[in-house]
Amino acid sequence: MPRDLVLVNCLLFDGTGEAAIPDRAVRVGAEGAIVAVGPSDDVLDDARTADPLVVDMAGDCVMPGLVNMHVHLGLGLPGDLQAAVHGATAAELVLLMAGNARGALRAGVTTVRLVGESRYADFALRRAIEAGAVDGPRIFTAGHALCCSGGHGWDADGLEADGADGFRRATREQLRAGADLIKVCISGGIAGEHESIDTPQLTDDEMAAVIETAHDWGRKVTAHAGPAPVIERALALGLDCVEHGYQLTEALTQDMAARGTWYVPTIVVSRCEEFFVANGVPTWMIDRALSAGPRHWESLQHALRSGVPIAMGSDMPPHAAFDGTTATVRELEFMVEAGMSSAAALLSATARPIEWLGASDRLGTVAVGKRADLVSVRGNPAADISALRSLHLVVKDGRVHRDDTGRLGAWSAI
């Protein structure tokens, strides 16, 4: 029979503030929801009649599962990755993505926002994960990224369209498939051979068609975007979020902050040469990515100083090995190096992105009534973000997916 789980002697970062609190306990009920949070003795006393499994966390930090807001489970960068995706059958593509989903979950990422996938395989994978047939993070997906003919992402299975009517139809096709949000590419980027980062790619009426249609259906729009002038036009049309933002200016980030427009920096993509080389990315793309690095870094710092709401996203596979850790953790370390506090960085990967996704009623914090999406690390990541390198426990929806210490044994709420 399922038993409640009580994690005692935790250093708890619950996602509701910036401090981690010692000697706290978290009780997970048999249905996979959090049923109590508080001082260890109080929570344990209340749970004794339920005969729970009690696990002493020995002062390790327990916190909400990580959220990565820029993920491609079927990443198709030019080179080996693109060849693997394009050469796969539909079944092979879903299996490839399922493997990446499992890797992301084991890396502590319990929720992902997918911002461009192939052949609607993401929707099939989402259904399989929700049914418990496949291990993976919770998926919020945009379906296909939208781009103009020959625009950024066309060779990575972006859905090409032209004109306001074309983009309106493409948007509706993603909504018909069940998209949670819409992703549109409004400028060039580092992965397009016949473009530059500052190439404008959509007209105002095309951008407006996407944004207005999505908003009419109650969905937000995020944009792959590099140069400030293009982003300025999109902001005036109601854009909800900027991906990458390679060339932001101080004036632009002040406008973003005033409008409440979010930013997902993906700072790791302009400084991950070893990942590109290992995956056979062509030299022209590596050179473009690295050369964009200094200006990309300035953009992140502009956003931090202006108070732009920031959510963490890696663009690299969340679990990809990089600099002795994962791409997700390295992205957070870079954000701290750029000027963000460790606690703010943690919030950018837990409660804050869940707010953007509109799921704060059930995810993002360690609180009574929320789903039991939890990770544990040694040390205090709210004071030193690199403590995330010691991640050793992953629980999603009351089910253990990683337990390096063996403390939880075979426990599961379901």
C-alpha positions as CSV (number, residue, x, y, z in Angstrom):
1,M,0.0,0.0,0.0
2,P,1.3,3.5,-0.7
3,R,2.7,5.3,2.3
4,D,3.3,9.0,3.0
5,L,6.9,10.2,2.8
6,V,8.3,12.6,5.3
7,L,11.6,14.2,4.5
8,V,13.0,15.6,7.8
9,N,16.1,17.7,8.7
10,C,16.0,19.5,5.4
11,L,17.5,22.9,4.5
12,L,14.4,24.0,2.6
13,F,14.3,26.5,-0.3
14,D,10.6,26.6,-0.9
15,G,10.6,29.1,-3.8
16,T,8.4,31.6,-2.0
17,G,11.3,33.8,-0.9
18,E,15.1,34.0,-1.3
19,A,16.2,32.2,1.9
20,A,16.7,28.6,2.6
21,I,15.4,27.6,6.1
22,P,17.1,24.9,8.2
23,D,15.3,22.1,10.1
24,R,12.3,21.9,7.9
25,A,10.3,18.9,6.8
26,V,8.2,18.1,3.8
27,R,5.4,15.5,3.8
28,V,4.3,13.9,0.5
29,G,1.0,12.2,0.5
30,A,0.0,9.0,-1.2
31,E,-1.4,10.8,-4.2
32,G,1.8,12.6,-5.0
33,A,0.9,16.0,-3.5
34,I,2.6,17.9,-0.7
35,V,0.4,17.7,2.3
36,A,2.6,19.4,5.0
37,V,5.6,21.7,5.2
38,G,7.0,23.1,8.4
39,P,9.4,22.4,11.3
40,S,10.6,18.8,11.4
41,D,9.1,17.9,14.8
42,D,5.7,19.4,14.0
43,V,5.4,17.7,10.6
44,L,6.6,14.4,12.0
45,D,4.2,14.5,14.9
46,D,1.2,15.1,12.7
47,A,2.2,12.3,10.3
48,R,2.9,9.5,12.9
49,T,-0.6,8.0,12.7
50,A,-0.2,7.5,8.9
51,D,2.9,5.3,9.4
52,P,5.0,7.3,6.9
53,L,8.4,6.5,5.6
54,V,10.6,9.0,7.4
55,V,13.9,10.0,5.7
56,D,16.5,12.0,7.4
57,M,18.0,14.4,4.8
58,A,21.0,15.2,7.1
59,G,20.7,18.9,6.4
60,D,20.7,18.6,2.6
61,C,18.7,21.3,0.7
62,V,15.3,20.3,-0.6
63,M,13.8,22.6,-3.2
64,P,11.3,22.7,-6.1
65,G,12.2,20.8,-9.3
66,L,14.0,22.8,-11.8
67,V,12.2,24.4,-14.8
68,N,14.1,24.9,-18.1
69,M,12.3,27.3,-20.4
70,H,14.2,26.9,-23.7
71,V,14.4,23.2,-24.6
72,H,14.4,21.3,-27.9
73,L,14.2,17.6,-27.1
74,G,14.7,16.9,-30.7
75,L,17.6,19.4,-31.1
76,G,18.5,19.8,-34.8
77,L,21.5,22.0,-34.9
78,P,23.4,22.0,-38.2
79,G,25.7,19.0,-38.4
80,D,25.4,15.6,-36.7
81,L,22.3,16.6,-34.6
82,Q,20.4,17.8,-37.6
83,A,21.3,14.6,-39.6
84,A,20.0,12.4,-36.7
85,V,16.7,14.2,-36.5
86,H,16.1,14.5,-40.3
87,G,17.2,10.9,-40.8
88,A,14.8,9.5,-38.2
89,T,11.5,7.9,-38.8
90,A,8.6,9.3,-36.8
91,A,9.0,6.4,-34.3
92,E,12.7,6.9,-34.1
93,L,12.2,10.6,-33.5
94,V,9.9,10.1,-30.6
95,L,12.3,7.6,-29.0
96,L,15.2,10.1,-29.5
97,M,13.1,12.7,-27.7
98,A,12.0,10.3,-25.0
99,G,15.7,9.6,-24.2
100,N,16.4,13.3,-23.9
101,A,13.3,13.7,-21.8
102,R,14.5,11.0,-19.4
103,G,18.0,12.6,-19.2
104,A,16.5,16.0,-18.5
105,L,14.4,14.6,-15.6
106,R,17.3,12.8,-14.1
107,A,19.2,16.1,-14.2
108,G,16.6,17.6,-11.9
109,V,14.5,19.3,-14.6
110,T,10.9,18.4,-13.7
111,T,9.3,20.9,-16.1
112,V,10.3,22.0,-19.6
113,R,9.0,24.5,-22.1
114,L,9.6,23.2,-25.6
115,V,10.2,26.0,-28.1
116,G,10.3,24.2,-31.5
117,E,10.0,20.5,-32.3
118,S,9.5,18.3,-35.3
119,R,6.5,16.6,-36.9
120,Y,4.3,17.1,-33.8
121,A,6.2,14.4,-32.0
122,D,6.3,16.6,-28.8
123,F,2.5,16.2,-28.4
124,A,2.8,12.4,-28.6
125,L,5.6,12.5,-26.1
126,R,3.6,14.7,-23.8
127,R,0.7,12.3,-23.8
128,A,3.0,9.4,-23.1
129,I,4.6,11.1,-20.1
130,E,1.3,12.2,-18.7
131,A,0.0,8.6,-19.0
132,G,3.1,7.3,-17.1
133,A,4.3,5.3,-20.1
134,V,7.5,7.3,-20.4
135,D,9.7,9.0,-17.8
136,G,10.2,12.7,-18.5
137,P,9.5,16.2,-17.2
138,R,6.2,18.0,-17.5
139,I,5.9,19.4,-21.0
140,F,4.6,22.8,-22.0
141,T,5.1,23.1,-25.8
142,A,4.9,25.5,-28.6
143,G,4.8,22.7,-31.3
144,H,6.6,23.9,-34.4
145,A,8.5,27.2,-34.2
146,L,7.1,29.6,-36.9
147,C,9.5,31.3,-39.4
148,C,9.3,33.0,-42.8
149,S,10.3,31.1,-45.9
150,G,14.0,30.4,-45.5
151,G,14.0,32.1,-42.1
152,H,15.7,31.1,-38.9
153,G,14.9,27.4,-38.1
154,W,13.5,26.5,-41.5
155,D,16.1,23.7,-41.7
156,A,15.4,22.5,-38.2
157,D,11.7,21.8,-39.0
158,G,10.4,25.3,-38.3
159,L,7.0,25.8,-40.0
160,E,7.5,28.3,-42.8
161,A,4.9,30.9,-43.6
162,D,4.6,34.3,-45.3
163,G,2.2,37.2,-45.0
164,A,-0.2,37.9,-42.2
165,D,-2.7,35.2,-43.4
166,G,0.1,32.6,-43.7
167,F,1.3,33.3,-40.1
168,R,-2.2,33.4,-38.8
169,R,-2.9,29.9,-40.3
170,A,0.4,28.5,-39.0
171,T,-0.4,29.8,-35.5
172,R,-3.8,28.2,-35.6
173,E,-2.3,24.9,-36.7
174,Q,-0.2,24.8,-33.5
175,L,-3.2,25.7,-31.4
176,R,-5.2,23.0,-33.1
177,A,-2.5,20.5,-32.1
178,G,-2.6,21.6,-28.5
179,A,0.1,24.1,-28.2
180,D,0.5,25.8,-24.8
181,L,2.3,28.8,-26.3
182,I,3.5,30.0,-29.7
183,K,7.2,30.5,-30.7
184,V,8.0,32.7,-33.6
185,C,11.5,33.5,-35.1
186,I,11.6,37.2,-35.9
187,S,15.3,37.6,-36.7
188,G,18.3,35.7,-37.7
189,G,20.4,33.7,-35.3
190,I,23.6,31.7,-34.8
191,A,22.3,28.5,-36.5
192,G,21.3,29.9,-39.9
193,E,24.0,29.7,-42.5
194,H,22.5,32.3,-44.9
195,E,21.6,34.9,-42.4
196,S,23.1,37.0,-39.7
197,I,21.9,37.6,-36.1
198,D,20.6,41.0,-36.9
199,T,18.7,40.0,-40.0
200,P,15.0,41.1,-39.6
201,Q,12.7,38.3,-40.8
202,L,9.1,39.3,-40.2
203,T,7.1,42.3,-41.1
204,D,4.9,44.1,-38.5
205,D,1.7,42.7,-39.9
206,E,3.2,39.1,-39.8
207,M,4.2,39.5,-36.2
208,A,0.9,41.1,-35.3
209,A,-1.0,38.2,-36.9
210,V,0.9,35.7,-34.7
211,I,0.6,37.7,-31.5
212,E,-3.1,38.7,-31.9
213,T,-4.2,35.2,-32.9
214,A,-2.3,33.6,-29.9
215,H,-3.6,36.1,-27.5
216,D,-7.2,35.6,-28.7
217,W,-6.8,32.0,-27.8
218,G,-5.4,32.7,-24.4
219,R,-1.8,31.8,-25.3
220,K,1.5,33.7,-24.9
221,V,4.0,34.3,-27.6
222,T,7.8,34.1,-27.3
223,A,10.2,35.1,-30.0
224,H,13.6,34.0,-31.1
225,A,15.2,37.4,-31.5
226,G,18.6,39.0,-31.7
227,P,18.8,42.7,-32.6
228,A,17.2,45.5,-30.5
229,P,15.3,47.2,-33.4
230,V,13.4,44.1,-34.3
231,I,12.6,43.4,-30.6
232,E,11.4,47.0,-30.2
233,R,8.8,46.5,-33.0
234,A,7.6,43.2,-31.5
235,L,7.2,44.7,-28.0
236,A,5.0,47.4,-29.4
237,L,2.8,44.6,-30.8
238,G,2.5,42.8,-27.4
239,L,5.2,40.2,-27.4
240,D,5.3,38.3,-24.1
241,C,8.9,36.9,-24.0
242,V,12.3,37.3,-25.8
243,E,14.6,34.3,-26.4
244,H,18.4,34.9,-26.6
245,G,18.3,38.7,-27.1
246,Y,21.8,38.7,-28.4
247,Q,22.0,42.5,-28.9
248,L,19.8,44.1,-26.3
249,T,20.4,47.8,-25.4
250,E,19.8,49.5,-22.0
251,A,16.9,51.5,-23.5
252,L,15.3,48.3,-24.8
253,T,15.6,46.4,-21.5
254,Q,14.1,49.3,-19.6
255,D,11.2,49.1,-22.0
256,M,10.9,45.4,-21.5
257,A,10.9,45.9,-17.7
258,A,8.2,48.6,-18.0
259,R,6.0,46.3,-20.1
260,G,6.6,43.2,-18.1
261,T,8.1,41.4,-21.1
262,W,10.2,38.3,-20.0
263,Y,13.6,37.3,-21.1
264,V,15.2,33.9,-21.5
265,P,18.9,34.6,-22.1
266,T,20.2,31.1,-23.0
267,I,23.6,32.6,-22.3
268,V,25.3,29.2,-22.5
269,V,24.8,29.0,-26.3
270,S,27.3,31.7,-27.1
271,R,30.1,30.1,-24.9
272,C,29.7,26.3,-25.4
273,E,32.4,25.5,-27.9
274,E,33.1,22.0,-26.5
275,F,29.4,21.0,-27.0
276,F,29.4,22.2,-30.6
277,V,32.6,20.4,-31.5
278,A,31.5,17.2,-29.8
279,N,28.3,17.2,-31.9
280,G,29.8,18.0,-35.2
281,V,28.5,21.5,-35.6
282,P,30.1,23.3,-38.6
283,T,32.9,25.8,-38.1
284,W,30.9,28.7,-39.4
285,M,28.3,28.3,-36.7
286,I,30.8,27.8,-33.9
287,D,32.6,31.0,-35.0
288,R,29.3,33.0,-35.1
289,A,28.2,31.7,-31.7
290,L,31.5,32.5,-30.0
291,S,31.8,35.9,-31.6
292,A,28.3,36.8,-30.3
293,G,29.4,36.0,-26.8
294,P,30.6,39.4,-25.5
295,R,27.6,41.3,-26.8
296,H,25.2,38.6,-25.6
297,W,26.8,38.9,-22.1
298,E,26.2,42.7,-22.2
299,S,22.6,42.1,-23.1
300,L,22.1,39.9,-20.0
301,Q,23.7,42.5,-17.8
302,H,21.4,45.2,-19.3
303,A,18.4,43.1,-18.5
304,L,19.6,42.5,-14.9
305,R,20.2,46.2,-14.2
306,S,16.8,47.1,-15.7
307,G,14.9,44.6,-13.7
308,V,13.6,42.6,-16.6
309,P,11.8,39.4,-15.4
310,I,14.2,36.5,-16.3
311,A,13.5,32.8,-16.7
312,M,16.3,30.2,-17.1
313,G,16.6,28.4,-20.4
314,S,19.6,26.5,-21.7
315,D,18.8,25.8,-25.4
316,M,21.4,23.1,-25.1
317,P,19.9,19.8,-23.9
318,P,19.1,20.3,-20.2
319,H,21.2,17.3,-19.1
320,A,24.1,17.8,-21.6
321,A,27.5,17.5,-19.9
322,F,29.3,20.9,-19.9
323,D,32.1,22.3,-17.8
324,G,31.8,19.5,-15.3
325,T,28.1,19.8,-14.7
326,T,24.9,20.0,-16.8
327,A,23.9,22.7,-19.3
328,T,21.1,23.7,-16.9
329,V,23.3,24.2,-13.9
330,R,26.0,26.0,-16.0
331,E,23.4,28.4,-17.4
332,L,22.4,29.3,-13.8
333,E,26.1,29.8,-12.9
334,F,26.6,32.1,-15.9
335,M,23.6,34.1,-14.8
336,V,25.1,34.6,-11.3
337,E,28.5,35.5,-12.8
338,A,26.7,38.2,-14.8
339,G,25.3,39.8,-11.7
340,M,22.3,37.8,-10.5
341,S,22.2,36.6,-6.9
342,S,22.2,32.9,-6.4
343,A,18.7,33.1,-4.8
344,A,17.3,35.1,-7.7
345,A,18.8,32.5,-10.1
346,L,17.1,29.7,-8.2
347,L,13.8,31.6,-8.5
348,S,14.4,32.0,-12.2
349,A,14.5,28.2,-12.5
350,T,11.6,27.4,-10.1
351,A,8.7,29.7,-9.1
352,R,9.2,32.5,-11.7
353,P,9.0,30.5,-14.9
354,I,6.0,28.6,-13.5
355,E,4.4,32.0,-13.1
356,W,4.9,32.7,-16.8
357,L,3.5,29.3,-17.7
358,G,0.3,30.0,-15.6
359,A,0.7,26.9,-13.5
360,S,1.5,28.5,-10.1
361,D,-1.6,26.8,-8.6
362,R,0.1,23.4,-8.7
363,L,3.8,23.8,-9.4
364,G,6.9,25.9,-8.7
365,T,7.0,26.0,-4.9
366,V,7.2,23.6,-2.0
367,A,3.8,24.3,-0.5
368,V,0.8,22.4,0.7
369,G,-1.4,21.4,-2.2
370,K,1.4,21.6,-4.8
371,R,2.5,18.5,-6.8
372,A,5.6,16.9,-5.2
373,D,8.2,17.9,-7.8
374,L,11.3,18.1,-5.6
375,V,15.1,17.9,-5.9
376,S,17.8,17.7,-3.3
377,V,21.4,19.0,-3.2
378,R,24.2,19.3,-0.7
379,G,25.0,22.7,0.5
380,N,22.9,25.9,0.1
381,P,22.2,26.8,-3.5
382,A,20.5,30.0,-2.4
383,A,23.9,31.2,-1.2
384,D,26.1,29.4,-3.8
385,I,24.4,28.4,-7.0
386,S,27.1,25.8,-7.7
387,A,25.7,23.6,-4.9
388,L,23.4,22.4,-7.7
389,R,26.3,20.4,-9.0
390,S,25.7,18.0,-6.1
391,L,22.1,17.2,-7.1
392,H,21.4,13.7,-5.9
393,L,17.6,13.3,-5.6
394,V,14.8,13.9,-8.1
395,V,11.1,13.3,-7.3
396,K,8.4,14.2,-9.8
397,D,4.7,14.0,-8.9
398,G,5.5,11.8,-5.9
399,R,7.6,9.4,-7.8
400,V,11.3,8.9,-7.3
401,H,13.3,9.2,-10.5
402,R,16.8,9.5,-9.0
403,D,18.1,8.7,-5.6
404,D,21.9,8.6,-5.5
405,T,22.1,8.1,-1.7
406,G,19.5,5.3,-1.6
407,R,17.7,6.9,1.3
408,L,14.2,6.6,-0.2
409,G,14.6,3.0,-1.3
410,A,11.7,1.8,-3.3
411,W,9.3,4.4,-2.0
412,S,6.7,5.9,-4.4
413,A,3.5,7.7,-3.8
414,I,1.9,6.0,-6.8
